[in-house]
Each structure stands twice: as C-alpha cells, then as structure tokens.
Amino acid sequence: MQEEFKDLAIPLGPQIRVDDKIYLYFGGTAYLGIPQNDDFIKLYVEGIKKYGLNNGTSRGNNVQLGIYGDAENFAAKKFGAEASLITSSGYLAAQLTVKMLSNFGEIRYAPSSHPALWLKVDQKINDAFSSWSIRLVDEINQSEKTKWVVISNSMNNLYPEIYDYSFLKDISKEKQITLLVDDSHGIGVNNHGLSALSSIHNQENLEVVLIASMAKALGVDAGIVLGSEKIIRQLKKSNEFLGASPPSAAGLFAFMQGDEIYRRELIKLKDNIFTLSDELKGNDDWHFIEDFPVFFFKNADISKKLLTNNILVSSFSYPDKDGPIVNRIVLSSWHDKSDIKKLIESF
C-alpha cells in the first residue's frame, strides 16, 4: 500500500492532492459523487439548519424528531418495501437484523458474504455463487427441516457479479425461506437506481429482507433495513435499535429531497461506464459487467503503471491483509470525459 495516501487531510474526490502532486482518483464507493455534489451539500446544510448537527438521543427516547419516521416511510416507498428502519450505520443495520433472523431457522451463508452479516466468524465458503446455489437447493429440499435463513450479498463488487436468486423457485413450497440480502453496493446504482428488491421475484414461501449501507451511492452516513411490516415492527422492538442513536437528521433530509440529484448523477455515471466499457470490451485482462462502475484488472502491475501517470486506483489485500492484492478502477459521476480519457491513455 502506498503510504503517502494513508493519512490524507483532504476530502476524497475526482482529484487528490498529495505533496504538491495532483492524482486522478478512481477508487472508493461514492458512485454518484454525492460527497462533492454542491446541490446535495446545500440540502445537507439546509437540513443542519432545520434539525441541528446531530441527535444523540436513542430511538427509544420519549422525545423524537419526526423526520426519522418520515425518512423510513419515504425509503420504503422509494425502494419497493412495505416498511423500513434506518440506523446510524450499515453495520448496525446488518447486525441487529441477522441476530433476529438467526432465530427464524437453519442458517446458510452464500459465498463472500460481507463481514457485517457474520454472526460470529467467516463461514469460509469459497465456491462460485452458481454452484453454491445448486447445492443449497438440494440440501434444503432433502432436509427434514422446514425453516431456513439464507444470507447473502446482492452482488460481488470486487470481481463484479450481480447474483441471480431465481434458484429459490426450485426450493420445495413446503419450505419457508427467509432471504437476507446486503445491497450496500447496489442500492442507488443497480436496478435503475432502486434496490435489489425489484429483481427478486415474489413467491409464497419466501420472505425477503434487505439491508444496506446508505453511505456509498446514496452518500448518507446511515444504514437501512427494508422488509415487510411484520419484520420491521419486530426489529424496531430490539434493544439494538431502541438503544442506539440515530443518524444525522440533516443527512436524511438531504436524502429525501435529493431524488432529482440522484437521478441526474446516475445518468452521468452510466455514461462514464459506457465510455470505459466500450474501450475495454474484448480485452481479457479486464472483468466488468453492464452498468456497474467497477472494473477489475487481472494484471496487478497496471496499478503501478497508472500511479506513475498520477492516477490512483483501488488496490488492497483481500479478504484479509495476507490475501492477494485486488486491483480495481472505480468510476463515479464526479469524473468527467477528460478524466476517463487520461485514464484510457495511461493503460
């Protein structure tokens, strides 16, 4: 890891200045460029003026700001759920949800499930999602147990792949399945800027619960859970929810008022994705998927080459510090055509 980039005192954006050098930055998770979006920042400042900097009281307090319930109702409608709850982080949203759902049946984790979804330790499931799903269907159908909890990401954002849940229809109708999906990297970007809920088909024996960090594409320091009214009502009774302070009301105000900003920035992002995808199509050194802004490159040396041209990309060990280096280009709507042109010329 380049040490000079580990202790920055500037905001992340399309450019990063370090020791009088300016680097083009293609990393992070600000897919819609919200942290540097002037219009969104204005909404955030307006929210601060209305609600203050923060709210340290718990959700169980007898005095509450109404915006939290308003934001939860707004989010549920926006992302296609009966109800939602919002917490101060995606990690908290994941943990309070997985702890409750763990009592609903036999638990099975999909490959590469995010650590925020773990109850205790990594399940170390290294299979391809497609082969894992086939074996899971066989296991559930052949088991005498009737209640199951399946926990998964909506996608692999490192080596881009959007997971297909159509295999769930092959599970016996006598089984009751609760599917917990982490859509942190997809929400606001995939599924036309909505959530993975719109891509998972309804079936009578399936209950879908979606959790996500709102800090990535949506640009708000908060976590969200989307699900049925029954599930959300139960989660809101948990000690983890009632005892925790909520996120900044100002951020949620900006989120509720920012629909047009999200729409506009998603159009820009998709245009940037098309530009780079068109340049790289047919090149076996790269892996990417349609309409997602992450480009995985198999040749680790390219990150060093790009750095010599003052281009900084995402490069870190995965799944832990002893793992192989994962190198990716991450596009954002804050990049313009000249940024992408310079990137392409530097390959």
N, C-alpha and C positions, 0 to 999 in steps of 0.2 A: 504494500500500500504506500502511495506517495505521501510522505509525512507532512509536506507543506500544505496539504489540503485537509488535515485532520483537526485544525484549531482555527477555523475561519471566524472572522468578526464582521462578516458582511452577510446580507441575505442571499439565499440561492436564487438564481435567475438564469436567463439565457447566456449571460456572461458572468464570469467570476474574476475579480482582480486579486492577484497574489503577488506581492513583491514587485509592483510596477509592471507585471505582465497580465495581459487580459486573455483569458481562456474561454472559448466557447464550451458551454456545459450541456452535455447530453446524458443526464442521469436523473435520479430521484423519482418521485411519484406525482409531481404536480402536473398531471397530464393536461389539465385545462388551464394551466398558468395562473391559477387563482391567487397565489401569494403575491404576485406582482401586477395584478389586474387593478388598474386605477378605479374603475367603476365599482368593483367589488369592495375595494378598500373604503370607498366613500360610504357604501352601505354599512360596512362594519363600524365606521366612525359614527354614523348616524345611530346605529344600534347601541354603541357605548354611551352616547348622549341620552338615549332613552332609558337604558337599563343599567348603566354603570359598567365598570371594568370586569367584574366577576360577581359570582354569587356563591358564597361559601356554605350556605345552609344546605342541609341534606334534603332529599326528596321526601323524607318523612316528616319534615318540619311543619308546624301548624300555619306558617306564613309562606306562601309560594307565589312566584311570578307566573302569570297566566300564559306567557309565551311558550313555556315548556310543553304544556298540553296542546297548544296551538300548533307548535312545530311538529309534534308527534302525529297529530291528525293530518297535517299537510303532507308529511313524508309518507304516511300510509297511502294516501290517495295518489301521490305522485308516483310511487314505486309499485303500486298494484297489490297492496295488502289490506287486510281487514283492520289491522291496528299496528302500532309501533311503540317502541320506547326508545328514548335517547339517553345515553350515558356520557360521561366525560371522556371516554376513550374506547377505541375498538377492542382493546384487550379486555376491559371490564365487561363490555357487552358480550364478548365471546365467553368469558369465564362464568359469568352468572347464568348464561344460557346453557352451556354444556353441563354445568353442575346440576341444574334442574333436570335437563333432558336425560341425564345418565340414569335416572330412576325410571325411565319410560320403557326400558327393555335392554336386550343384549346389544352391546356397542360394537360397531365395526368402523375403523378409520380407513379412509381412502389414502392412496399414496401421496406423499408430500403435503399432508395436512399441516396447516400453519401451527407453530408452537402455541399460539394463543388458544387453540382448540384442544390442546392436550389436557387431560385430567391430571396426569402425573408425569409420564415420561414419553419420549418419542416412541411410537409404535414400530418404527423402522420398517415400513412397508415400501419396498423399492420397485415394485412391479409397475409396468405400464398401466395406466388407468383402464384401458380397454380390456386387458386380460384379467385385471383385478375384478372388474365388474362382472365378468362372466362367472368367475369362481364364486363371487359373493351371491349371485342369484342361485347357483347350485346349492351353496351352503344353506341359505335361508329356506329354500324350497324343501330340502331334505331334512331339515331340523324339526324337532317336535316343538320347539319354542315358537311362539306366535308374535311376540312383540320385539321389534328391532329398532335400533337407532343407528343411522348411517351418518357419518361426519366427514365432510369434505370441503375443499376449496371449490369455488366455481370454475377456477382455471389455474393453470400453471403460468405465472407471469415471468418466470425466469427463462424457461425454454417454452415459449408461448404455445399454449394449447387451451382451448375452451372445452370443458368437459361436457360430454353428452350423457344426459340422465335418462334417455329413452329406455335403457335396460331395465328400469324399475317396473315397466309394464309387464315384464316377464316373470315377476315375482307373484306367487300364488295370492289370489284375492283373500285367502284365509289369513294371511299375514298382515299385521299392522306395522307400517313403516313410518318412522319419523326421520325426515331428512334435514340435517343441519348443514347449511351451506354458507361458507365465508366468501362474500362477494366484494371484499375490500378493494381489489384491483380492477374489478369490472364495473362497479356501480358508478353511474355517471358517464361511462365511456361505451361499454358494450350495450347491446340490446337497445340501440337508438337513444343512448343516454339515460336509460332507465335502470332496471336491475335484473338479475338472473331469474327472478320470479316469473318474468314474462316468457322465459324459454323452457320452463319445466311444466310439462303437461299435468293437468289435474287428473287424479284418479281416486276412487273411493277409499282405498286403503292407505293413502299417502297423506301425511301432514308435513308441510314444508315450512321450515323456519330459516330465515336468512339473517345473518349478522354481517356487519361491515364497519370498517373504519370510515369515517367521513373526512379524514384528513388528507386523503390522496386527491382524486379528481375533484371532489367537492370542496376541498380547501378549508374545511372547518374542523377544529380540534374537538371531535366528539365521536361517539360510537352509536350505532343504531341496530335495533333488532326489529325485524318485520315478520309478522305471522298472523295467526288467527286471533280473534278477540279473546278466546279462552286461554291460549298460551300466553299472550301478553299480559292478561289480567293476573295470571299466576306468577309471572316473572316480576311484576310490579309489587308483589307481596313479599319478595325475597329480601333478606337482610342486606344483601349486596347492593340491591337497587335503592332501598329505603335509606340506608346508612351513608351512601356516597353523595358527595357534592355534584351538582350537575355541571355541564359545560357552560361556557360563557353565553349569556343570552344574546349578546351582540352578534356573535357568530351565527347563531340560529336565526336571528333577524335577517342577516345578510343572505343566508341560505334560502329563506322563504321569499325574499324579494328578488333573488338573483336568477330566476328562471331564464330570462332573456340573455343574460350574460353566459350562463351555461350552454344555452343553445348556440349562441354565436361562436363561442370558443370551441365547441365540439366540431362545428363546420370547419374551422381553421385547422384543428388537429387532424381531421380526416384528410384534408387537402395536403397537409405535410406528410402524412402516412403514405398517401398515394404517390407523392413525388419520390420519396425514398424507395418505396416498394417497386416502382416502375424501373428505377435504376438498378436494383439488385435482383430482379426476377431472373431465374435461371442460374444464379450463382450458388453453387453447392456449399460455399463457405459460410453461408448465412441461413438462418432459420427465422421465419416470421409468419404471421397469419394476417388475414384480411382485417383491416380496420382496428388493429390493436397497435399501440405505439412503441412496442419493444422489439428490437432486432438483435437476436443472439448471434454472435460470431464465434466460429469454432477455432479460429486461429488466434491464440492468446497474444501473439506478438503484435497484432494490429493496434492494441491499446497503447503500446509503447510508441508505435509509429505515429499515431494520432497525437500523442502528447507532445512529440517534437514539433508538431504543427499547431501547438497551443489549443488542442481540442481534448477536453476531459470527458471520459465516458464512465459508465458504471462498471466497476471492476472490484470484486471481493470474493473471499473464500466462502464456499457453500457446500454442505449445510452447516459446517462449523469452521472454526479457524484453521483446522487441519485439512479441510476439504480442498478440492481443486478450485482454481480461480474461475469465476463466472464473469464473462465479459459481455456487456450489452450496450447498445445505443438506445436511449430512451428519448423519444420525441415529446414535445409539448406544444401547445398552441402558442406559447410565447416565442417560439422560433419563427423567424421569417425566411423567405426564399433564399436570401443571401447566406444565412447560417447553414442551410441544408446544402447549398451549392458548394460552400467551402468544405463542408464535411465530405461530400462526394469526391471533390478534387483531391482530398487528402488520403483516400484509400490506397 
